[in-house]
């Protein structure tokens, strides 16, 4: 994005349709060679002049996902350590010796 200017209410920016879609929370490819986002976003009214894009909502959602991922990764380590403790506490299995038959003599 390129900042072109500012007003009393915010900034005027120049950006690509893909970056605008990402800021709005849409999942569109951005590194696919030869991919060009169609004008359907604009024609469908998704990116019209004067439209309000709730970038804060997209950021808040993505940030919540990042925090959840961090908690899951922490739990992963805890569960792995617990599994290792359980494995260490299990008795080892031994094959009992063959019993000798006692015969009456």
C-alpha positions in Angstrom: 0.0 0.0 0.0 1.1 3.5 -0.7 -0.1 6.4 1.4 -1.2 9.2 -1.0 -2.4 11.6 1.6 -4.5 12.0 4.7 -7.6 13.7 5.9 -9.1 14.6 9.3 -10.6 11.1 9.3 -7.8 9.0 8.1 -5.5 8.2 5.2 -5.9 8.0 1.4 -4.0 4.9 0.1 -3.3 3.3 -3.2 -3.3 -0.5 -3.1 -3.9 -3.5 -5.3 -7.1 -5.4 -5.3 -5.4 -8.4 -3.8 -4.0 -6.4 -0.8 -7.4 -4.8 -0.4 -9.0 -8.2 -0.4 -6.6 -9.4 2.3 -7.2 -6.3 4.4 -10.9 -7.1 4.2 -10.3 -10.6 5.3 -10.9 -12.4 2.0 -8.7 -15.4 1.3 -7.4 -14.9 -2.2 -4.2 -16.2 -3.8 -1.4 -13.6 -3.8 1.7 -15.5 -4.9 0.3 -17.7 -7.7 2.2 -16.9 -10.8 0.0 -15.3 -13.5 -2.9 -14.9 -11.1 -4.9 -11.8 -11.6 -7.8 -10.9 -9.4 -10.9 -10.3 -11.5 -12.9 -7.1 -11.4 -15.8 -9.2 -10.0 -14.9 -7.9 -6.5 -15.6 -4.4 -7.7 -18.5 -5.2 -9.9 -20.1 -7.3 -7.1 -19.9 -4.2 -4.8 -17.3 -5.7 -2.5 -14.8 -2.9 -3.2 -16.9 0.1 -4.2 -16.0 3.7 -3.8 -17.1 4.8 -0.3 -17.4 1.3 0.9 -16.3 0.7 4.5 -14.0 -2.3 5.0 -13.9 -3.6 8.5 -10.1 -4.4 8.5 -10.1 -4.4 12.3 -12.6 -7.3 12.4 -10.4 -9.3 10.1 -7.3 -8.5 12.1 -9.0 -9.4 15.4 -10.1 -12.7 14.0 -6.6 -13.5 12.7 -5.0 -12.5 15.9 -7.4 -14.8 17.9 -6.4 -17.6 15.6 -2.7 -16.9 16.3 -3.3 -16.9 20.0 -5.2 -20.2 19.8 -2.4 -21.7 17.8 0.1 -20.7 20.5 -2.0 -22.4 23.2 -2.4 -25.5 21.1 1.3 -25.7 20.5 1.9 -25.4 24.3 -0.6 -28.1 24.9 1.1 -30.3 22.4 4.3 -30.2 24.3 2.5 -30.9 27.6 0.7 -33.9 26.2 3.9 -35.2 24.6 5.7 -35.0 28.0 2.7 -36.7 29.7 2.8 -39.5 27.1 6.5 -40.0 27.7 5.9 -40.2 31.5 3.1 -42.8 31.0 5.3 -44.9 28.7 8.1 -44.8 31.3 5.8 -45.9 34.1 4.4 -48.9 32.2 5.9 -52.2 33.3 8.0 -53.9 30.7 6.6 -57.1 29.4 8.7 -60.2 29.8 8.0 -63.6 28.3 7.6 -66.0 31.2 9.9 -69.0 31.2 8.5 -72.2 30.0 7.2 -74.2 32.9 8.7 -77.5 33.6 6.3 -80.3 33.9 6.5 -82.1 37.3 6.3 -85.8 37.0 5.6 -88.3 39.7 8.5 -90.5 40.2 
